[in-house]
Amino acid sequence: MGVIKRWKMIQVALIVWFATVVIFCAAAADAAPHPAIVIDAADGRILHQVDAIRSWYPASLTKMMTLYLTFEALESGRIKLSGRIAVSAHAAAQPPTRLGLRKGETLTVEQAILATATPSANDAAVVLAEHVGGSERAFAEQMTKQAWALGMSGTWFRNASGLPDPYQRTTALDMAILGYRLLHDFPDYFHFFSHRSMTYKGRPRSTTNRLVAGYPGADGIKTGFTCDSGYNMVTSAKRNGKRLIGVVLGAANNDDRARRMMDLLETGFEKSTASDSAVFVAALESQSNELPFRVIPDVCKGRSRKVYAKNKYKPQDWIIGSEGNLPGWGILLGVYTNREQAKAKAGLARSYLKGIVKRNRIAILPRRFDRGTSWKTLLVGLSREEAGMACKHLWSRKMHCITRSPSVLNRPGFAKH
């Protein structure tokens, strides 16, 4: 075989191999989920959706609920836009993106709202959480309860900013519901999401939502990014008297996020007049037990990944102390009159389950009566299969337990019954 002929055969083989790799990579990229939904903002009618009930990390979309509760406090008169808030050490210590607040300085509620909505400042979000809820942890519990009250059945909040926490999750459907309710429940405050920039101490801060300036009719509302979530966005846009709310989760980068959202909104406007869909956001239910999908884009393989790793939540370090905020399936271990006894029982159960289930958390719920307080003790954060397997194993170790579903765990008054 001549050298030229052999080289041509090698070239053909390389072309075929390269084409195969390209096709495979494209298929792999397409296989990655990209949840999205667009709804009619007038009535909540779903115009288009893809994977809208898939569990996802919200990132800074979390701040939409932080602002929802802030607007609620403003409406009720509990706080005022002109009121000044002192910055705590906890708020000042939040990692980027941040406004650069320092412990002891003060800013107005309005400034904190603008900083949370526009440059997505984590320190400003925590300032609002502490001002409205007393502490960020207590505020996060309020956030979850409010989410469920709005019908956001697949959402749990663990902080006010959206910084990484494996138990903080949402869905595109739930974010569409939240965007819809922000618009309708607080029309006088919705304009805060449309600002292109804000200035603090003479330094301008631009919005993270490039569609506000770059897409005709767009007037908010919020973006989000962490390594696990990818690039998220919720956008409101108006055209010819029609307003839509779109949600895109898990985009690869800023440009991909903007492109996906513009395509989604265009699809929504096309269908808004022609569609005879009678499916509304309130009719769907999110997958509340599914673990969120982890994106981890290329940008996180370098230094930025370390920033987020520092904020990783360690499940074994937490004890939940309230009902209505319990993730996944659980196993009830008993009720004890002494809190330390309850903690010891839960710790013993976890030691028995080491190597049996990978992830669980202790939940100790106070049962307050006139005669005193007792403590209901559980392990939560399990899948249905894990709960059954864990309880079966504990029975084999002569430790009594009962499995409990998410709907039972988070039923109002569960702690007392």
C-alpha positions, 0 to 999 in steps of 0.5 A: 500500500502506498504512503499516499493511499495509507495517509488518505485512509488515516485521514478518513479514519480521523474524520470519522472519529472526530465526527463521532466524538462531536456527536457524542459530546453534543448528545451528552450536552443535550442529555444534561437537564435544562429546566425551564418554564414560561407562564402568562403573568396575568393568570398563571397559565403555563405556555411552555415547560421542560423539566419544570418540576426537577429539583434544583439548587436555587442559588441567588434566586433564593433572594426573591423569597428574602425580598418577598418576606421583606415586602410583606413586613413593609406592607404590614408596617413592621419595618419602613424603607427609611428605617436604618439597620445595623450590620452584624458580624455575621452579615459582614462576613458573607462571601461574594457577591457582596456590597462590602458592608462592615460590622456596625455600619448602618444602611437603610432598608431601601438600600439593602433591598436595592443591593439584594435585588440589583447586584445580588449582594449576599451581605445585604440579603442577610442584613434584611433577614436578621432585621425581619426575622431576628436571625438568618436561621429563623428567617430561613424557616419563615422562608420555607413556610411561606414557600409552602403556603404559596404552593411551592411544594418542592422548595426548601430554604436554608439561608437568605442569600442562596449560598450553597447548601445541599438541602436548599432546593427548588424547581423551575415551577416553584420559581415561576410561582414565586415570580408570579406572587411577587408581581401580584402580591406586591405591585408597589415594590416590584419595581425594585427588580427592574433597576439597572444599577444602584449606588452605595457610598458613591460606588455604582453597582450594576444589575446581574440581569443583563436582560433588563437592558438588553431584551425589549420589554424585560423589567426584572427580576433575578439571576443566580449562580453557584457551581452546583446550580449553574446559571439561573434566571427568572425574568418578567417581560411585557409586549403588546399588553401581555406580560410573561414570567420565564424561568431558566435553570442550569445554563452553562454561562451568562451568554447561554443563560441570556440566550435560553431566556430570550428563546423561552420568552419568544416561545411564550409570546408566540403561544400566549395568543394561540395556545388553548392550554388550560394548565396553570402553575397551581395545578402541578406539584414539584418533586419534593424528595428528589436530590437536586441536579449538580451542574458544576460548570467549567468556570468552577474548576479553578479558584472560584470553586474554592470559594463555594467549597468553604460554604458547604453545609455539613449535615452532621453538624446541624440539629433542626428545631422546628416543624414545617421545614423537614427535608425528605422522608424521616424515621421517628425514634421516640419522644423524650422528656429530656432534650439531651436524652433525645440527642443521645438517642438520635446519635446512637441511631446514627451510629447504628446506621453508619454505612447503611444510609449515606445522608441524614440529619437529626430533627428534635422538635419541642412538644410544648404543653401546660405540663412542660416540654417533651422532645420528638426525635427523628432522623430526616433527609432520607429517601423513601427507600432509605427510611424503610431500610434504616428503620428495618436495621434499627429494629434489628438492633432493638431500637424502635422506629416508624417511617414518616413521609414528607407530607406527614413530617411537615403537617401543621401540628406534627410535633404535638401528635 
